[in-house]
């Protein structure tokens, strides 16, 4: 029995991912879509919504009306054997360097957030971690320019006394 393309859960997940692009997240907390900063559609960076096209994402799925500033890449799954490799992979996917675990990594494995405490309390992850993305959507402009309202909201001075006012 076939489902309509609009009802496809994979398509819905990709649409939600595209809507989250440019909204920002707190790397110390959970970086899943549910925890993106701001309301849906409220981005902190400029995205050209005027020039849209249909974006194919594989398996015959197409996301309609996607900004030309968004691209999609498809991947095969990856396997990691230890906590350090997995943390580095999560960071790389978030375009961050290092192996300090992000909030989403800690949340996946119910870690406390303290690398030292978690390493002492964890003998192993008990299984290989598998990363199986449908696709990766990302903005094509790096660095992305801030929106005017965000630029205006950023204080000109980073002095604690002036920021407290």
N, C-alpha and C positions, 0 to 999 in steps of 0.2 A: 504494500500500500504506500503510495507516494504522498509526501506532504507538500503543501504549497511553499514556495520559496520564502515568502514573507514570514511563515511560521517556523522556519528552520532555526533551531537553537544556536547552531554555529554562526549563522548570519546575524542573529540577534547579538551574540557575544562580540562579533567584530564591529557591529554598529555602535555598541556601547563603548568599545575600546576607542573608536574614532572620535566619539563625542568627548571622551576623557582627555584626548591629546591636548597638551598645552594648559591644562588646569593646574598642574603641580601636585606635589605630595610631600609629606614629611618622611624623609629617609629613616628617621628614628622610630617611626610608627609603621603601620601596615601600609604597603604600597599597592594593595589590590584596588580595583576600580571603585569598590564601595567606599573607600577612604580617600578618594581624590578631593582636593580642596575646591571650594566654591560650588555654585549651583551648576547643573548641566548646561553646557553652552557658554559658560562664563570663563573664558580663557584669559590667561595672563600674558600670552604672547599673540602676535599678529598671525592670523591664518586667512589666506585669500579665499573667502567663501563665494566670491563673485564668479570665479572660474572653476566650475565643477564638472566632473565627468563620472561615468560609471567605472567602478574599480573592481576588476576581477580578482578573487581571492583563492581560487582553486576549487576543485571538485564541482565545477559548474556554477558556483555561487558568485553573484555580482552584487556589490553594494552600490545603490544609485546615489547620484548627487554628492560626490565626495570631492572636497577641495583638491586642486592640483598640487597643493602643498603637502599632501599625504601620500605615502607610498606603502605598498604591502609586499612583504617578502614571505615566502613559504620555506619551511624547514622540515627536516626529518628529526626523529627523536634522538636525544642524547642520554647517556648513562654516566653517572658519577658514583664513585665508590666511597668517598669520605666527606666529612663535614666541611673541611677546608675547601675542597674542590667545588662542592655545591655552593658554598657561600660566595666564592669568587665568581662562579657562573651567574648567580643572582645579581651580584654587583655589576658584572659586565653587561648584563641585559638592561640594567638601569643606567648605563653609561657612567658608572662610578668605578674608581680603582680601589684596590686593596681587598682584604679578606675579612674585614669586620662585617658581621652579618647585618643585613638590613632588617627592618621590622617585619617585612613579609616572610623572610626566611625564618625568623624567630617564631612567628605565628604559625607557620606550617608545621614546625616541629615542637611547638609548645615550649620554646626556650624562654628564659627570663629576660634576655637582652644583655646579660653580663657574660662576655665571652669566657672569662676565667671560670666563673661558677658553672656555666653550661658545659665547658670542656671537662671539668673535674667530675661532673655528675653524669656524663655521657660516655659509656664505653664505646658504643658504636650506634649508628642510626638503625641498625638491625636489618637494613635492606638497602639496596642500591636506590638512589634517587633517580627518577626519570622525569625528564622535561619534554613534554610532547605538545608543542604549540600547533594550533591550526595554521596560524600565520602571525607575522609581526607587523603591526602598523606603526608608522613613525612619521614625524614631520620631516620634510626634506631640507628646511633651512636650519643651518647650524652656524652661529647661534641664532636663535629666533628673536626678532625684535620685540621688545615689550610693548604692550598696548599703551596708548596715551594715558588712559585713566590710571593704569598701574604705575607708569613713570611719574605721573603727578602725585601719586600717593606715597612714593618713596621719599623719605626725608633727605634733605640736602646735606644734613650734618648727622654724623653718627655719634655725637657726644651724648652720653647718658642723661645729662641734665636737660638738654634741649629736647630729647626724645620723650622725656617724662612729662613734658608740658602738654 
